Amino acid sequence: MSIQDDTRFTEAMQVPPHRAAETAPVHGAVMTPTAARLMAVLRVATGFIFLWAFLDKTFGFGYATTSAQAWINGGSPTKGFLGSLTAGPLESTLRSWAGQPWADWLFMIGLAAIGLAVIAGIGLRISAVTGTVMLLLMWIAEWPLARADDAGKATQSTNPIVDYHVLYALVLIVLAAAYAGNTWGFGRQWADLVKHNRWLL
């Protein structure tokens, strides 16, 4: 006789709000229905950060990217950012990537794929890994550890270690670890689709 591990995430697995206060001291962290919904809101908002960056760089809505700089109008999504780097150990390498078609395509595919997957609540583990790699490269590119750039001008770094790139990466990791796609997302359906390929969750 064998016991199969057929774990399915259901609403019943979440702790009711009135039991959370009693359960937390005994079992540690709990996920109440309210917490699950707030996590879903955080998931959608985080995904939209990536998706908005993709849309603005593609169509040039006039916020970070003008219409003339839009990707569909011949602009490069990486040229402005990577081409203006003035500090960091990989400055010259990253500047050489600026405007390269392969860099533009990888960056834009990454923004779109991560944004859509996180909003939909699917592939959160892959999104956490690829998103963290992308954000780490952007952190290295901005190099907040530097107090001054190559010309001696202050970089005005607000925090030399934990900036918004690090926070976004941590959010992606937490969303994946908490199965945040199961609430107001397609996480359960995705889990049924990928079955035993847990790395695809």
C-alpha positions as CSV (number, residue, x, y, z in Angstrom):
1,M,0.0,0.0,0.0
2,S,1.4,3.4,-1.0
3,I,0.3,6.9,-0.1
4,Q,0.3,9.4,-2.9
5,D,1.0,13.0,-2.3
6,D,-1.8,14.7,-4.1
7,T,-1.7,18.2,-2.6
8,R,-4.3,20.5,-4.0
9,F,-4.6,24.0,-2.8
10,T,-8.2,24.9,-1.9
11,E,-9.9,27.7,0.1
12,A,-10.3,25.2,3.0
13,M,-6.5,25.2,3.4
14,Q,-6.5,28.9,4.4
15,V,-7.0,29.8,8.0
16,P,-10.3,31.5,8.8
17,P,-9.8,35.1,10.1
18,H,-11.2,34.4,13.6
19,R,-8.7,31.5,14.0
20,A,-5.7,33.3,12.7
21,A,-4.9,35.0,16.0
22,E,-5.0,31.6,17.8
23,T,-3.1,29.7,15.1
24,A,-0.2,32.1,14.4
25,P,1.6,31.8,17.8
26,V,1.5,28.0,17.5
27,H,2.3,27.4,13.8
28,G,3.9,30.6,12.8
29,A,2.8,32.4,9.6
30,V,-0.7,31.9,8.4
31,M,-2.5,32.8,5.2
32,T,-6.0,34.1,6.0
33,P,-8.5,34.7,3.1
34,T,-8.0,38.4,3.6
35,A,-4.2,38.0,3.4
36,A,-4.6,35.9,0.3
37,R,-6.6,38.6,-1.4
38,L,-4.1,41.3,-0.4
39,M,-1.4,39.1,-1.8
40,A,-3.3,38.8,-5.0
41,V,-3.6,42.7,-5.2
42,L,0.2,42.9,-4.6
43,R,0.7,40.3,-7.4
44,V,-1.3,42.1,-9.9
45,A,0.3,45.5,-9.1
46,T,3.8,44.0,-9.3
47,G,3.0,42.3,-12.7
48,F,1.6,45.6,-14.0
49,I,5.0,47.3,-13.2
50,F,6.7,45.0,-15.6
51,L,3.9,45.1,-18.2
52,W,3.6,48.9,-18.1
53,A,7.4,49.2,-18.7
54,F,7.0,47.0,-21.8
55,L,4.0,48.9,-23.1
56,D,5.5,52.4,-22.5
57,K,8.8,51.4,-24.2
58,T,6.9,49.7,-27.1
59,F,4.4,52.5,-27.8
60,G,5.9,55.6,-26.2
61,F,3.1,56.9,-24.1
62,G,5.1,60.0,-23.1
63,Y,6.0,59.0,-19.6
64,A,9.4,57.4,-19.5
65,T,9.4,57.0,-23.3
66,T,8.4,59.6,-25.9
67,S,6.6,58.6,-29.0
68,A,9.7,59.2,-31.1
69,Q,11.7,56.9,-28.8
70,A,9.1,54.1,-29.0
71,W,10.2,50.6,-30.0
72,I,7.6,50.5,-32.8
73,N,9.0,53.8,-34.2
74,G,12.6,52.5,-34.4
75,G,13.7,53.4,-30.9
76,S,15.8,51.1,-28.7
77,P,14.5,50.1,-25.3
78,T,18.0,49.6,-23.9
79,K,20.0,52.4,-25.6
80,G,19.0,55.2,-23.3
81,F,19.4,53.4,-20.1
82,L,22.5,51.3,-20.8
83,G,24.1,54.0,-22.9
84,S,24.1,56.6,-20.1
85,L,25.8,54.5,-17.4
86,T,28.5,56.3,-15.6
87,A,29.5,54.0,-12.7
88,G,29.9,50.4,-11.7
89,P,32.3,47.5,-12.4
90,L,30.4,46.4,-15.5
91,E,29.8,49.9,-16.9
92,S,31.8,49.4,-20.1
93,T,30.3,45.9,-20.8
94,L,26.8,47.0,-20.2
95,R,27.3,50.2,-22.3
96,S,28.4,48.0,-25.2
97,W,25.1,46.2,-25.0
98,A,23.1,49.4,-25.4
99,G,21.0,49.4,-28.5
100,Q,22.0,45.9,-29.6
101,P,19.0,44.1,-31.1
102,W,19.5,40.9,-29.0
103,A,19.5,43.1,-25.8
104,D,16.4,44.9,-26.9
105,W,14.5,41.7,-27.7
106,L,15.6,39.9,-24.5
107,F,14.7,42.8,-22.3
108,M,11.3,43.4,-23.9
109,I,10.3,39.7,-24.0
110,G,11.3,39.5,-20.3
111,L,9.2,42.5,-19.3
112,A,6.2,41.3,-21.2
113,A,6.4,37.6,-20.1
114,I,7.0,38.4,-16.5
115,G,4.3,41.0,-16.4
116,L,1.7,38.8,-18.0
117,A,2.6,35.7,-16.0
118,V,2.5,37.5,-12.7
119,I,-0.8,39.3,-13.4
120,A,-2.3,35.9,-14.5
121,G,-0.8,34.1,-11.5
122,I,0.9,31.5,-13.5
123,G,4.6,30.5,-13.7
124,L,5.4,32.5,-10.6
125,R,8.6,30.4,-9.9
126,I,10.0,31.1,-13.3
127,S,8.9,34.7,-13.1
128,A,10.7,35.0,-9.7
129,V,13.9,33.6,-11.1
130,T,14.0,35.5,-14.4
131,G,12.7,38.7,-12.8
132,T,15.3,38.5,-10.1
133,V,18.1,38.1,-12.7
134,M,16.7,41.0,-14.7
135,L,16.5,43.2,-11.6
136,L,19.9,42.2,-10.5
137,L,21.4,43.2,-13.8
138,M,19.6,46.6,-13.6
139,W,20.9,47.0,-10.0
140,I,24.4,46.3,-11.2
141,A,23.9,48.7,-14.1
142,E,22.8,51.6,-11.8
143,W,25.4,50.5,-9.2
144,P,23.8,52.2,-6.1
145,L,27.0,51.4,-4.1
146,A,28.8,54.3,-5.9
147,R,28.8,57.7,-4.2
148,A,30.1,59.5,-7.3
149,D,30.1,58.8,-11.1
150,D,33.1,58.8,-13.4
151,A,33.1,62.6,-13.6
152,G,33.0,62.9,-9.8
153,K,29.4,64.0,-9.6
154,A,27.3,62.6,-6.8
155,T,25.1,59.7,-7.8
156,Q,22.4,60.7,-5.3
157,S,21.9,57.0,-4.5
158,T,19.2,56.8,-1.8
159,N,20.3,53.4,-0.5
160,P,23.5,51.7,-1.4
161,I,22.2,48.2,-1.0
162,V,18.4,47.8,-0.7
163,D,16.8,49.8,-3.5
164,Y,13.6,49.3,-5.5
165,H,15.2,46.6,-7.7
166,V,15.9,44.5,-4.6
167,L,12.4,45.1,-3.2
168,Y,10.7,44.0,-6.5
169,A,12.9,40.9,-6.6
170,L,11.9,40.0,-3.0
171,V,8.2,40.6,-3.9
172,L,8.5,38.2,-6.8
173,I,10.1,35.5,-4.7
174,V,7.5,35.9,-1.9
175,L,4.6,35.8,-4.4
176,A,6.0,32.5,-5.8
177,A,6.6,31.0,-2.3
178,A,3.1,31.9,-1.2
179,Y,1.3,30.5,-4.3
180,A,-0.2,33.9,-4.8
181,G,-1.6,33.0,-8.1
182,N,-4.3,30.8,-6.5
183,T,-6.4,33.7,-5.4
184,W,-7.9,35.9,-8.2
185,G,-5.5,34.2,-10.7
186,F,-5.1,31.0,-12.7
187,G,-2.6,29.4,-10.3
188,R,-4.7,26.3,-9.6
189,Q,-5.6,25.7,-13.3
190,W,-1.9,26.2,-14.2
191,A,-0.8,23.7,-11.5
192,D,-3.2,21.1,-12.9
193,L,-1.8,21.8,-16.4
194,V,1.9,21.4,-15.5
195,K,1.1,18.6,-13.0
196,H,4.4,17.2,-11.6
197,N,6.7,19.8,-13.3
198,R,6.7,21.8,-10.1
199,W,9.5,24.1,-11.4
200,L,6.8,25.5,-13.8
201,L,4.5,26.6,-11.0
